[in-house]
Structure formats: structure tokens, C-alpha cells
């Protein structure tokens, strides 16, 4: 008979137990160039943002999608309802260096 905890443990390394349910992920910084159209003035503005933090969950989608949605979320959270539209021209992500 299999122990119920056996299906949750994938490996044991010293004192660390790896849990199968632990998500595989990479923390990223995303830089992007985009164009927005201001609602009040109808003027378009090209902008650049650097260092948007993003977590790519390997099992949930592609890295490109995670980076793209990080930019969309940043623009939405920053400008809210003050823009008519925006278009992402380019973006690039790089892994966040772990401190320590």
C-alpha cells in the first residue's frame, strides 16, 4: 500500500524535500517600448519602461506570454482609464539575478 505522502515527494536532497506540487518558475525583469493615446488630448506618445517584474510559471504558458502580459498589466495599472488605446512595439525579458 502506497503512503499518501509518497505522491507529493519527488526527491530528497539532504534536509530538503522537493514537493511535486511546487511550481516551476523563473523570475524576470521585462523592458518594453509601447505607444499610448491619451484620452483627453488624443495625442500619441511613445514610451519605454524598464524593469517590470514578472514571474513565468513554466507549466502555465510560454515565457513570451508571461512577459507580454506583464507589460499589459503595467500599462493598465499605470494609466488606467486615461488612455484610449496602447500598442506594445517590442519587449525583452531577462532572468532576475537572485540576491545572496
N, C-alpha and C positions, 0 to 999 in steps of 0.2 A: 504494500500500500504506500502510495506517494504522500509525503508530508505536504500540507498546504503551502508552506513557505518555500518549498523547493522550486515552484514555478516562478517565484519572484526573484530568486538569486541566480545571476548568470555566472559570476565568478567571485572568488575570494582572493584578495591580494593583501597579505599581512593582516592588518586590522580593518581594512576597508572592504565593505560588501557592496558590489555593484548591483543595483536594482534594475531589472528589465524594464520597469515602468519609467525609469529616468529618461527624459527626453534627450535626444542627441541634438545639440545646438551649437551655433557659433555666434559670438557677439561681434558686431560690425560697426564701423563708422561709415556713413554714406555722405558723399558730396554730390551736389546736383546743380544743374542750370535749368531754369524754367522761365516762362513768360506768364505774367498775370495781367488781367484787365481790371482796373479799379472801377468799382460800381459808380461812384459819384462823379468821376471825371471822364470816364470812358477811355482813359489813356492806358496804353500798354506799357509794361515795364519788364525788362529782362533782369533777372536776379540770379545770384549764386548763393548757395548755402553750403557750409562745410561742417562736418562732424555730427550729423544726425545719428543718434544711437539707434541700433536696430538689433534684434535677435532673430536669427534664422533658425527655425525649427526644421531640421532635416526631413523629418517624416511628414511634415505638413505641406510642403511646397518647395518650389525652387528658390535658390538664392536670389535670382533676378526679381522674382515676385516679391520677396521679403524686402529687398532694397527699394523697389518701386513703391510699394505700399507705405514704407517708412517716409518717403518723400511726400506722398499724397497726404498722409496723416499730419506731417509737419506743416505743410501749406494750409491745410484745413484748420488746424489748431491755431496757427499764427494769424491768418487773415479772416477766418470765419466767413461771415456773410458780407464782407466788404469788397469782395471781388465777384465779377460776373463769371469768369472762367479762368482756367490756367492750363498750361501745356508744359509738360516736362520735356526739355530738349535733350538732356543727357544726364546720366548719373553713373557713379562708380563707387564701389564699396571696398573696404579693406578690413581685414580682421583686427579687432581691438586687441592691443597688447595687454596681457594680464600683468597687473602690478604684483610685486613681491618677489 
